[in-house]
């Protein structure tokens, strides 16, 4: 009877040890890449690098997000038929006007794959929008940023890391200004 109990105790100890080793192995394998010194993959979530895109802009040049490295960037995905998008465009323009001299880039990504470019341009003219606007005609930026709702706003720091994600709107100019001001004040 004692020998049988001892064998069970050894079996339990072995099983417990195997589970502990498996758990530690799982923790090691599933750890965030940046904790292991590896770069994080682009991911449209706070704390991850912003997915890059290169899209045609309103002024007929290409706008590439990765070329903005060193600047704080506000990426706003919008459409002309979206009332909250229309309402927040003036706040984004005010942000652009106030902070561009300090290193802020505001870029509006028109979800052209679900909008009408002529309607978008008419709205921009009506509101006097002068910050860079790009046209996502094939939806590549919308897919890269896992667009769930319009508008969607991503605040990206000087190193290309998403620091804030805002779904829906309209976003107030004061709220955006507080986030942008903090990032612009950070040492690079």
C-alpha positions as a LaTeX table, in Angstrom:
\begin{tabular}{lrrr}
\hline
Residue & $x$ (\AA) & $y$ (\AA) & $z$ (\AA) \\
\hline
Unk1 & 0.00 & 0.00 & 0.00 \\
Unk2 & 2.83 & 2.41 & 0.86 \\
Unk3 & 4.66 & 1.54 & $-2.37$ \\
Unk4 & 1.49 & 2.25 & $-4.36$ \\
Unk5 & 1.08 & 5.62 & $-2.62$ \\
Unk6 & 4.73 & 6.50 & $-3.30$ \\
Unk7 & 4.31 & 5.67 & $-7.00$ \\
Unk8 & 1.24 & 7.93 & $-7.15$ \\
Unk9 & 3.12 & 10.75 & $-5.43$ \\
Unk10 & 5.96 & 10.45 & $-7.95$ \\
Unk11 & 3.43 & 10.39 & $-10.81$ \\
Unk12 & 1.73 & 13.53 & $-9.46$ \\
Unk13 & 5.06 & 15.26 & $-8.99$ \\
Unk14 & 6.11 & 14.36 & $-12.54$ \\
Unk15 & 2.77 & 15.54 & $-13.96$ \\
Unk16 & 2.91 & 18.79 & $-12.00$ \\
Unk17 & 6.49 & 19.39 & $-13.15$ \\
Unk18 & 5.55 & 18.72 & $-16.78$ \\
Unk19 & 2.62 & 21.17 & $-16.56$ \\
Unk20 & 4.87 & 23.82 & $-14.99$ \\
Unk21 & 7.47 & 23.39 & $-17.73$ \\
Unk22 & 4.77 & 23.54 & $-20.42$ \\
Unk23 & 3.39 & 26.73 & $-18.83$ \\
Unk24 & 6.78 & 28.41 & $-18.74$ \\
Unk25 & 7.42 & 27.37 & $-22.33$ \\
Unk26 & 4.06 & 28.87 & $-23.37$ \\
Unk27 & 4.85 & 32.13 & $-21.59$ \\
Unk28 & 8.23 & 32.32 & $-23.32$ \\
Unk29 & 6.80 & 31.54 & $-26.78$ \\
Unk30 & 3.82 & 33.90 & $-26.52$ \\
Unk31 & 5.69 & 36.85 & $-25.01$ \\
Unk32 & 5.46 & 40.12 & $-26.91$ \\
Unk33 & 8.25 & 40.35 & $-29.49$ \\
Unk34 & 9.47 & 43.71 & $-28.16$ \\
Unk35 & 10.14 & 42.16 & $-24.73$ \\
Unk36 & 12.57 & 39.78 & $-26.44$ \\
Unk37 & 14.26 & 42.66 & $-28.27$ \\
Unk38 & 12.44 & 41.91 & $-31.52$ \\
Unk39 & 10.50 & 44.65 & $-33.34$ \\
Unk40 & 6.72 & 44.61 & $-33.05$ \\
Unk41 & 4.80 & 43.99 & $-36.26$ \\
Unk42 & 2.62 & 46.85 & $-37.55$ \\
Unk43 & $-0.72$ & 46.63 & $-35.81$ \\
Unk44 & $-3.47$ & 49.26 & $-35.57$ \\
Unk45 & $-3.55$ & 49.18 & $-31.77$ \\
Unk46 & $-2.12$ & 51.41 & $-29.08$ \\
Unk47 & 1.53 & 50.62 & $-28.36$ \\
Unk48 & 2.22 & 49.04 & $-31.76$ \\
Unk49 & 3.85 & 50.50 & $-34.89$ \\
Unk50 & 1.41 & 52.19 & $-37.20$ \\
Unk51 & 0.79 & 50.25 & $-40.41$ \\
Unk52 & 2.44 & 52.05 & $-43.31$ \\
Unk53 & 0.54 & 53.20 & $-46.37$ \\
Unk54 & 1.30 & 55.14 & $-49.51$ \\
Unk55 & $-1.72$ & 56.73 & $-51.17$ \\
Unk56 & $-2.38$ & 59.42 & $-53.77$ \\
Unk57 & $-3.03$ & 62.79 & $-52.19$ \\
Unk58 & $-5.34$ & 65.61 & $-53.11$ \\
Unk59 & $-2.41$ & 67.55 & $-54.61$ \\
Unk60 & $-1.59$ & 64.64 & $-56.97$ \\
Unk61 & 1.51 & 63.46 & $-55.10$ \\
Unk62 & 1.85 & 60.29 & $-53.08$ \\
Unk63 & 1.72 & 60.52 & $-49.28$ \\
Unk64 & 3.66 & 57.79 & $-47.47$ \\
Unk65 & 3.18 & 57.48 & $-43.72$ \\
Unk66 & 6.66 & 56.05 & $-43.04$ \\
Unk67 & 8.19 & 59.19 & $-44.57$ \\
Unk68 & 6.68 & 61.17 & $-41.69$ \\
Unk69 & 9.00 & 59.50 & $-39.12$ \\
Unk70 & 10.16 & 62.16 & $-36.67$ \\
Unk71 & 6.83 & 63.99 & $-36.76$ \\
Unk72 & 3.78 & 63.42 & $-34.60$ \\
Unk73 & 1.03 & 62.27 & $-36.97$ \\
Unk74 & $-2.74$ & 62.24 & $-36.64$ \\
Unk75 & $-4.31$ & 59.82 & $-39.15$ \\
Unk76 & $-8.05$ & 60.30 & $-39.54$ \\
Unk77 & $-10.10$ & 57.88 & $-41.67$ \\
Unk78 & $-13.30$ & 59.50 & $-42.88$ \\
Unk79 & $-15.99$ & 59.68 & $-45.58$ \\
Unk80 & $-18.04$ & 62.60 & $-46.87$ \\
Unk81 & $-21.38$ & 60.88 & $-46.20$ \\
Unk82 & $-20.52$ & 60.39 & $-42.50$ \\
Unk83 & $-22.02$ & 63.17 & $-40.29$ \\
Unk84 & $-19.49$ & 62.78 & $-37.42$ \\
Unk85 & $-16.65$ & 62.86 & $-39.98$ \\
Unk86 & $-18.00$ & 66.07 & $-41.45$ \\
Unk87 & $-18.34$ & 67.57 & $-37.98$ \\
Unk88 & $-14.75$ & 66.84 & $-36.92$ \\
Unk89 & $-12.95$ & 68.00 & $-40.08$ \\
Unk90 & $-12.89$ & 71.64 & $-38.83$ \\
Unk91 & $-11.35$ & 70.48 & $-35.50$ \\
Unk92 & $-8.65$ & 68.61 & $-37.41$ \\
Unk93 & $-8.02$ & 71.72 & $-39.51$ \\
Unk94 & $-7.66$ & 73.83 & $-36.34$ \\
Unk95 & $-5.24$ & 71.25 & $-34.93$ \\
Unk96 & $-3.23$ & 71.35 & $-38.17$ \\
Unk97 & $-3.12$ & 75.15 & $-38.15$ \\
Unk98 & $-2.05$ & 75.38 & $-34.51$ \\
Unk99 & 0.56 & 72.60 & $-34.31$ \\
Unk100 & 2.12 & 72.04 & $-37.73$ \\
Unk101 & 4.95 & 74.47 & $-36.94$ \\
Unk102 & 5.85 & 72.26 & $-33.95$ \\
Unk103 & 6.11 & 69.06 & $-36.03$ \\
Unk104 & 2.53 & 67.81 & $-36.30$ \\
Unk105 & 1.22 & 66.23 & $-39.49$ \\
Unk106 & $-2.53$ & 65.76 & $-39.80$ \\
Unk107 & $-3.58$ & 63.49 & $-42.66$ \\
Unk108 & $-7.13$ & 62.70 & $-43.64$ \\
Unk109 & $-7.57$ & 59.29 & $-45.27$ \\
Unk110 & $-10.76$ & 59.39 & $-47.28$ \\
Unk111 & $-12.29$ & 55.91 & $-47.41$ \\
Unk112 & $-12.81$ & 56.40 & $-51.13$ \\
Unk113 & $-13.60$ & 52.71 & $-51.59$ \\
Unk114 & $-16.89$ & 53.48 & $-49.80$ \\
Unk115 & $-17.24$ & 57.15 & $-50.71$ \\
Unk116 & $-17.45$ & 59.36 & $-53.78$ \\
Unk117 & $-14.23$ & 61.28 & $-54.46$ \\
Unk118 & $-16.06$ & 64.22 & $-56.03$ \\
Unk119 & $-18.34$ & 64.50 & $-52.99$ \\
Unk120 & $-15.30$ & 64.33 & $-50.72$ \\
Unk121 & $-13.49$ & 67.07 & $-52.65$ \\
Unk122 & $-16.60$ & 69.26 & $-52.64$ \\
Unk123 & $-16.85$ & 68.91 & $-48.85$ \\
Unk124 & $-13.16$ & 69.73 & $-48.40$ \\
Unk125 & $-13.55$ & 72.85 & $-50.55$ \\
Unk126 & $-16.69$ & 73.89 & $-48.68$ \\
Unk127 & $-14.93$ & 73.57 & $-45.29$ \\
Unk128 & $-11.61$ & 75.08 & $-46.46$ \\
Unk129 & $-9.59$ & 72.02 & $-45.47$ \\
Unk130 & $-5.88$ & 72.47 & $-46.24$ \\
Unk131 & $-4.20$ & 69.62 & $-44.35$ \\
Unk132 & $-3.08$ & 66.63 & $-46.46$ \\
Unk133 & $-5.90$ & 64.43 & $-47.75$ \\
Unk134 & $-5.25$ & 61.05 & $-49.34$ \\
Unk135 & $-7.64$ & 58.76 & $-51.20$ \\
Unk136 & $-7.93$ & 55.12 & $-50.18$ \\
Unk137 & $-9.53$ & 54.01 & $-53.43$ \\
Unk138 & $-8.77$ & 50.30 & $-53.06$ \\
Unk139 & $-9.26$ & 50.16 & $-49.29$ \\
Unk140 & $-5.69$ & 49.17 & $-48.42$ \\
Unk141 & $-5.37$ & 51.67 & $-45.54$ \\
Unk142 & $-8.87$ & 50.77 & $-44.33$ \\
Unk143 & $-7.84$ & 47.10 & $-44.21$ \\
Unk144 & $-4.44$ & 47.81 & $-42.64$ \\
Unk145 & $-6.09$ & 49.86 & $-39.90$ \\
Unk146 & $-8.92$ & 47.33 & $-39.47$ \\
Unk147 & $-11.46$ & 50.08 & $-40.07$ \\
Unk148 & $-14.50$ & 49.39 & $-37.89$ \\
Unk149 & $-16.26$ & 52.72 & $-37.87$ \\
Unk150 & $-16.00$ & 56.14 & $-39.38$ \\
Unk151 & $-14.41$ & 58.32 & $-38.32$ \\
Unk152 & $-11.42$ & 56.53 & $-36.81$ \\
Unk153 & $-8.44$ & 58.52 & $-35.57$ \\
Unk154 & $-4.94$ & 57.28 & $-34.76$ \\
Unk155 & $-2.41$ & 59.47 & $-32.95$ \\
Unk156 & 1.14 & 58.35 & $-33.81$ \\
Unk157 & 4.30 & 59.45 & $-32.02$ \\
Unk158 & 7.60 & 60.52 & $-33.58$ \\
Unk159 & 8.83 & 56.91 & $-33.62$ \\
Unk160 & 5.82 & 55.65 & $-35.58$ \\
Unk161 & 4.09 & 54.05 & $-32.57$ \\
Unk162 & 0.34 & 54.42 & $-32.16$ \\
Unk163 & $-0.26$ & 56.21 & $-28.88$ \\
Unk164 & $-4.03$ & 56.65 & $-29.09$ \\
Unk165 & $-6.92$ & 55.18 & $-31.05$ \\
Unk166 & $-10.30$ & 56.88 & $-31.20$ \\
Unk167 & $-13.23$ & 55.13 & $-32.88$ \\
Unk168 & $-16.23$ & 57.27 & $-33.70$ \\
Unk169 & $-16.64$ & 60.96 & $-33.33$ \\
Unk170 & $-16.74$ & 63.78 & $-33.66$ \\
Unk171 & $-13.54$ & 64.14 & $-31.66$ \\
Unk172 & $-13.18$ & 67.48 & $-29.92$ \\
Unk173 & $-10.31$ & 69.75 & $-30.83$ \\
Unk174 & $-9.44$ & 70.12 & $-27.13$ \\
Unk175 & $-9.10$ & 66.36 & $-26.62$ \\
Unk176 & $-6.88$ & 65.96 & $-29.66$ \\
Unk177 & $-4.85$ & 69.03 & $-28.72$ \\
Unk178 & $-4.08$ & 67.63 & $-25.26$ \\
Unk179 & $-2.79$ & 64.36 & $-26.73$ \\
Unk180 & $-0.80$ & 66.05 & $-29.48$ \\
Unk181 & 0.67 & 68.66 & $-27.15$ \\
Unk182 & 1.96 & 65.94 & $-24.82$ \\
Unk183 & 3.58 & 64.04 & $-27.71$ \\
Unk184 & 5.13 & 67.16 & $-29.20$ \\
Unk185 & 6.62 & 68.00 & $-25.79$ \\
Unk186 & 8.30 & 64.59 & $-25.45$ \\
Unk187 & 12.00 & 64.47 & $-26.22$ \\
Unk188 & 12.77 & 62.58 & $-29.40$ \\
\hline
\end{tabular}
